[in-house]
């Protein structure tokens, strides 16, 4: 009998699913994980598939398990402005799900993408019973707010070289790269993210390479002079 009880305790101590490894849910009690598991829906999107459109009613939010999603706006002329790219384990559409407001932008899968979808109605019901879930999400959303604040600052106050330097530094910080980063989006997409044109982006990359600040090899960029990048970010060095 004792052996059976021990086996049952061991079984119950195992998280109900892989969602316990998602930063948003790490540290939650098993009861909360079980409740989350009961409402989530696994979804798959092929490359180029639209996940939601700007202005549509929020049905819930997503956590990206595998793949990448671009969140973007479209101008009246149809020009695309990428706001940010959601990578694996990233959160998508959470603010709209909480507030009940329409999605503020479009979201498309950049490659085959697997996601966990949490329906808004069921999730709001869940957090009334398990408030610890909200505390974890608030911390995650606060970090995202800091990132967006920095991004807005980069796009509105910095020249294009400063935006590029800030983005390279951000990638390095996010991945713990040491002195190199991997650009996993096209040059056109990177230009859109930085609010410039592919031609201007190519010109600045070439100038940074000529001055020995970076070394470009395919999609890999070596940050040869990090101090110079910081000077560009803070406007202390101009790209001639």
PEQUI-V263545 format. One record per residue. N is the residue number from 1. RES is the residue in one small letter. NEAR is the number of other C-alpha atoms within 8 Angstrom. Layout:
((N;RES;NEAR) (N;RES;NEAR))
This chain:
((1;x;4) (2;x;5) (3;x;6) (4;x;7) (5;x;8) (6;x;8) (7;x;8) (8;x;8) (9;x;8) (10;x;8) (11;x;7) (12;x;7) (13;x;7) (14;x;6) (15;x;9) (16;x;8) (17;x;7) (18;x;7) (19;x;8) (20;x;12) (21;x;7) (22;x;9) (23;x;7) (24;x;7) (25;x;13) (26;x;9) (27;x;5) (28;x;10) (29;x;6) (30;x;9) (31;x;6) (32;x;11) (33;x;15) (34;x;9) (35;x;9) (36;x;10) (37;x;10) (38;x;6) (39;x;10) (40;x;10) (41;x;7) (42;x;8) (43;x;8) (44;x;8) (45;x;10) (46;x;9) (47;x;9) (48;x;8) (49;x;8) (50;x;9) (51;x;9) (52;x;9) (53;x;10) (54;x;10) (55;x;8) (56;x;8) (57;x;8) (58;x;13) (59;x;8) (60;x;13) (61;x;15) (62;x;12) (63;x;12) (64;x;17) (65;x;11) (66;x;11) (67;x;13) (68;x;14) (69;x;13) (70;x;13) (71;x;13) (72;x;12) (73;x;11) (74;x;9) (75;x;8) (76;x;5) (77;x;5) (78;x;6) (79;x;7) (80;x;9) (81;x;11) (82;x;12) (83;x;9) (84;x;8) (85;x;9) (86;x;12) (87;x;10) (88;x;10) (89;x;10) (90;x;9) (91;x;10) (92;x;9) (93;x;11) (94;x;10) (95;x;6) (96;x;14) (97;x;13) (98;x;8) (99;x;6) (100;x;8) (101;x;8) (102;x;10) (103;x;14) (104;x;7) (105;x;10) (106;x;13) (107;x;12) (108;x;12) (109;x;17) (110;x;11) (111;x;10) (112;x;12) (113;x;16) (114;x;12) (115;x;12) (116;x;12) (117;x;12) (118;x;12) (119;x;11) (120;x;12) (121;x;8) (122;x;9) (123;x;11) (124;x;9) (125;x;8) (126;x;10) (127;x;11) (128;x;7) (129;x;6) (130;x;8) (131;x;8) (132;x;9) (133;x;11) (134;x;8) (135;x;8) (136;x;11) (137;x;10) (138;x;8) (139;x;8) (140;x;9) (141;x;8) (142;x;8) (143;x;8) (144;x;8) (145;x;8) (146;x;8) (147;x;8) (148;x;8) (149;x;8) (150;x;8) (151;x;8) (152;x;8) (153;x;9) (154;x;11) (155;x;11) (156;x;6) (157;x;6) (158;x;12) (159;x;7) (160;x;10) (161;x;11) (162;x;13) (163;x;13) (164;x;9) (165;x;12) (166;x;12) (167;x;8) (168;x;9) (169;x;9) (170;x;8) (171;x;10) (172;x;13) (173;x;8) (174;x;7) (175;x;6) (176;x;6) (177;x;10) (178;x;5) (179;x;8) (180;x;10) (181;x;12) (182;x;7) (183;x;8) (184;x;5) (185;x;6) (186;x;7) (187;x;8) (188;x;8) (189;x;9) (190;x;9) (191;x;12) (192;x;12) (193;x;11) (194;x;10) (195;x;9) (196;x;10) (197;x;9) (198;x;9) (199;x;6) (200;x;8) (201;x;12) (202;x;8) (203;x;8) (204;x;10) (205;x;8) (206;x;8) (207;x;9) (208;x;11) (209;x;11) (210;x;7) (211;x;7) (212;x;9) (213;x;13) (214;x;12) (215;x;10) (216;x;9) (217;x;6) (218;x;5) (219;x;8) (220;x;10) (221;x;13) (222;x;10) (223;x;11) (224;x;9) (225;x;9) (226;x;8) (227;x;6) (228;x;9) (229;x;12) (230;x;10) (231;x;10) (232;x;14) (233;x;13) (234;x;8) (235;x;9) (236;x;7) (237;x;8) (238;x;6) (239;x;8) (240;x;2))
